[in-house]
Amino acid sequence: MSGLSICIIACNEAVRLPKTLAAIDGLGDELLLIDSGSTDGTQKIAEDAGARVIHSDWFGHAWQKAVATEHCQDDWVLMLDADEALSPELFQAIKRLKQSNFGRHSAYRMQWRLAFPHEARAGRLRNQGKLIRLWDRHHAFIEKQVDSNDDRPKVVLGSVGLLPGYVLHTTLISLSHIEGKYHQLTDEQARHNVARGKTYPLWRLYLEWPIKMVKYLFLRKHILYGWYGWALSAVAAHRNFMKIAKTIELTKTKQRSKA
């Protein structure tokens, strides 16, 4: 029977990590925490839960998760962030899958649902899409790139299945927290874009914010959650705007330095 390594990436996640750990208790054969310099006791929380803690300097989501898979001892990997928790239904689905030697697929998608702060569960309307987070590391991999946010594994052999249940994604603690998180993220995205030679036409700069605001309010249905849904939509739209603005700014700075 193939084993399962559960990997969690974290930095200063003492508040949210216990919930993530509780939701996977007894599921894996190995538990890894890839930490990028926590100062709030995150490492101790993970160690008390039986995790092997490995330090890795932060070079972006893709880099961190690629490092995590390099340290895995088992064939199968379940990759989580410290703000993600399996629903009981998903836990049982993975447990059954593990008992059947992971079935006929090489990887599995899971439904993501957004949870607002202090919520124990999220409504069905807050679906964020389906992501691959369980895979055979001999048949799929995450490309190790600096500053890349492309942390989704690429399946090179075999098919992809879908599991029942969902991952509860408590992506923010407060509006200040998510704003700081997006500041770091857009810095990384802009550097990654410039390193690859990618830029954006200026018209995207003017249209990105209103287009994304409509997307989050209506397609993601944030409008149903009153002032908080409106605020989250505005912060998310601003994130997309700043990714483009910072990319254009860095590109022009690079061009001037070569002139």
N, C-alpha and C positions, 0 to 999 in steps of 0.2 A: 504493500500500500504506500502511495506517495505521501510524503509529509507536507505540512503547511507552515510556512514562515509568515508571521504577521509583522509588518513593518509600519512604524508610525514616525512621521517627521514632526519635529516640534522645536519651539524656542519660547521660553517663558509662558508655558501653558499649564501652570499649576491649577488654574481655575477650571479649565475645560477637560483636561486630560483624564481625571478620575472617571468621568462619565464614559469616555471612549474606552477606557480599560475595562470598566464594569461590563460593557456591552459585548466584549470579546472573551470574557473570562471562561477558560476551559475549551476554547475553540482550536487554538493552534498548537503545533509541536514546538514552536520557537517564537519568542517575542523580542523584537528589536526596536529600540528607540534611537533614531538618528537625531542628535541634538546639535544645534548650531551656536551654543553659548548661553544657555539659560542661567539666570541668576536668582530665580524665585523658588528653587527646590524641585523643579520639574524632573530632574534626573533621579532624585531620591524617591519620588512618587512612582516612577517607572520601575526602579530597582526593587522597591517593596512589592510590586506586582509581578516580579519574576523576570523583568526584561533585562536584556543585555544592552547597555547604553554605550553608544559609539559617538564620539564627537566628530563633526565634519563642518568646517567653515562654510558659511552660506554663499553659494554662487547661483542661486535660483532654484525654482521648484524641480525642474527636470534634472539638474545636477544632483540635488539632494536625494531624489528618489532612485536615480541610477546608482548612487553610492550605496543606498540601502540594499538594493538587489545584489550588489557585489558581495555583501556580507552574509547573505542568506545561506543557510545550510541545507534547506529543503528545495524540492523541485517546484513546488507551487508557492506563489506569493499573494498575500492579501495586503494591499497598500492603503493606508489611511492617513489622513491628516489628524492632528490632535483635536480638531473641532468637529469631527465626524463620528457618529455612533451608529452601529447596526441596529435595525429594528429587530424585535424578537423573531418575527417571521423570516427575515433575512438570515439571522443567526442559525436558525434551524435548517434553512435551505442549504447553507454552506456546510453545516455539520453532516447532513445527509449526503451531500455531494462528496465530501471527504471520505465518508464510509464506503462510497461506491467507486472510489479511486478517481473521482473528479469527472466521471462520465466521458462523453465522446468529443467534447469541445476542448480547445486549447486555451480559451479565455472566456470570461463571463462579464456581462454588463450588469450594472445595478442602477436602480432608480434613485435619484437624489431629490430630497425635499428640504427646502429652506425652513429653518426655525428662527423665530425672533428671540431676543434675550429672555431668559427665564421660562421659556416654553418647554414642556416635556415631550411634546409631539407637534407635528405640523399637519395642516390640512392638505387634502389632495390637490387643491388648486395651486399649491406652491411647488409643484414639480419643476426641477431645474434641468431635466434631461437625464440621459442614461450614459454612464461612464464605465469603462473597463477598469476594474480595480482588483480583479482576481485572475491570475494567469499562470501558465506553465512557463517558467523563465527560460526554458530551452526552445520554446516556440514563439516567444514574444519578448520585446525589450523596450526600455526607455532610452532614447538617445541622450548621451551625456553632453549637454551643451551649457556653456556659461550664460547666465542671465535669461535663460529660456523659460517661458511659462508653459511650453508644450510638454507636459508631463504625462501624456496619455501613452500607454504602451502600444507599440506597433506589432501587430500579429503577423508573423512571417510564414507560419505553417499551421494549418488547421482552421477550424471554424470558431465562431463566437456565439455563445449562448446568452440567455437572459434569465436572471434569478428573480423570484418573487420577493416581496418586501421592499424595503428602502433603506437608504442611509440618511440619517437625520443630520443635516448640515447647519450647525450653529456658527455661522460664519462671522458674527459680530457680537461683541460684548456691549458696545455702545457706539453711538455715531462717531465719537472722537476716535475710538479704537479702529473702526473700519476706514476712517479717513486717513489715519496714519498708515494702515496696512496698504491702502491703495497708492499712497505716495511712494512707498518703497517699490510696489509692483510696477507702477508706470515708469519709474526710473530704470528698472531692469528691462522692461519691454522696449523702451526707447534705445537703450544701449545695444540690445540684441538686434533691433531693426537696423541700426546704423552699421553694426558689424557685418550684417548680411547684405548691406547696400539697399535695404528697403526704405522707401519714403512714401509720402502721401501727397496727392494734389491738394492745393490750397482750398478748393471747394469743400473737401472733407472736413476741414477745420471749422467751417461755418455751419455745416449741416449736421455734424456728428451729434452735438448735444441734443438738439430737438428731436432727431430721429431716435436716438437711444432713450430719451425721456418717454416718448410714445411707446417704445418697445416694452420698457419696464412697467409702465403704468397699465397698459392694456393687454399686451401679449403675455406678460408675466403676471398680470392681474394684481399688481401692487395697489391699484386704485381702491381695491376692496378693503384695504387696511388703514383707511383714514390718513391722518397727518403723518403717521410713521411710514406708511407705504409710499407717500409722496416724498418724504425726506430720503428714504432709501433709493428711490428712483433717481432723485436729483444727484445723490452722491455717486451712484453707479454711472449715470450719464457723464458726470464730470470726470470720472476715471477714464472713460473712453476718449473724451475730449483731450485730456492731458497726455494720454499715450501718443496721440497724433501730434499735439503741439510740441511735446518734448522731442519727438522724433524729428520734426521739421527743424527745431532749434538746434539740435545736435548736428544734424546734417549740414546746416548752414555754417555752424561754427567750424566743422571739419573742412568745409570748402574754403572758408576764409584762411584757415591755417595753412592750406596748401598753396594759396595764391601768392 
